[in-house]
Amino acid sequence: QVQLVESGGGLVQPGGSLRLSCVASGSQFRYYPMAWYREAPGKQRERVALITSTAMTHYADSVKGRFTISRDYAKNSVYLQMNNLEPEDTAVYYCSGGPYNNPDSNSWGQGTQVTVSP
């Protein structure tokens, strides 16, 4: 299985930006679709962005136009650039990936907290 380590979370004011990073171990990474999920207290886990092995991207409606997912095959990394952040974006963000794009069988990182507050 791929091991994933996220970084880049923090506290930011509304309208601000953050960039999350996820470093993957293992050579299989380049063949896997990768995604960012978030989980806020009292809410269901939500997939916010997905990038395929060929770098096609998909976004949740709630973040479309504000978030950008990207990947660097040479660095075995996936990124989530988050702009114009809103208090509703406050959550723990998780990097996830696997051969079948299935959250139940994917590898998951430990999560990184993003807090958007004045």
N, C-alpha and C positions, 0 to 999 in steps of 0.2 A: 504494500500500500504506500501511497504517497504521504509524506509527512508535511504539514503545512504550518507556517509560523507567520502570524500577522503582526503588523506594527503601524503606528501613525495616528492612532486615535487621540482624543483629547477634548478639551473644552474650547468652544468657539462661540462667538456672538452670532446672532441671526444675520444672514447675508454673507457670512464668512466662508472660508474654504478649508478643506482638509484633503490630504492625499493618503489613502491607506495602501499599504504594501503587503504582499503575501509571497513568501519564498517557499518554494516546493523542493523536496528532496526527490531523487530518483529520476532516471532518464525517461520514464514513461510520461512525465508531465506534458511534454509537447503534444502528445496524442489525445489528451483529455480535454473535454469541455470543462471550464472553470467558472465558478460563480461566486458572487457576494450575496450573502443573506444578512438579514438583521432581525433582531428580536427585542421588542420593547416590553416593559412590564405590562401585563394584562392584555397583550396582543399576540396574535399568531405570528409565527415565524414567516417572514416574507422574503422572497427572492427579489433582490433589487436589480441585479444585472448578471448577464451571462455572456461568456465569450467562448466560441467554439474553437476547435483545434485549428481551423483555418481563419480565425480572427473575425468571424461574423459576430455581431453583438445584438443583444436583446435587453430591453429595459422594462421595468415596471412603470406603469403610467405615472405613479407618484413621483418618480425621479427623472422621467424623460426630459431632456433638455438641460438638466442640471448636473447629472452624474455622467462620468465617462469611464468605461472599463477598458483596460488595455493589457497586453501581455508582452513580455520580453523573453523570447525563447532562449537566448544566450545566457540570461541571468536566472532562468527558471522561476520567473516572477510574474505575478498578476497585480495590477494596480486598480484602485478606484479613486478617481479624481472627483471630489464632491464640491460643487460650487453653489453659491446662493443658498446656503444651508438654512433650514427652518427648524423651529423647536420640535416639530413633528418628526424630524430625522433622528432625534435622540434615541439611541438603542445600542445594544452590543452588536457589532458587525463581525461576521464570520466568513472566512474564505473556505470554499468547499470545491472538491473536484473528484472525478473518478471516470472510469471508462464508459459507464452507462448513464451518466448524468442523472443519477438516482440518489436523492438525499438520504435514503435509507442505507445505501451501501457506499456512499462517497466517503472520502477522507475529509476531516474537518480540522480547522485550526482551533486555537484556544479562545479566540475572540478578542476584540479590542473595543473599548468603550468610546462612543462618540456622544458628547453632550453639547447641545446647542441651547445657549441660555444667555440673556442679556448680562 
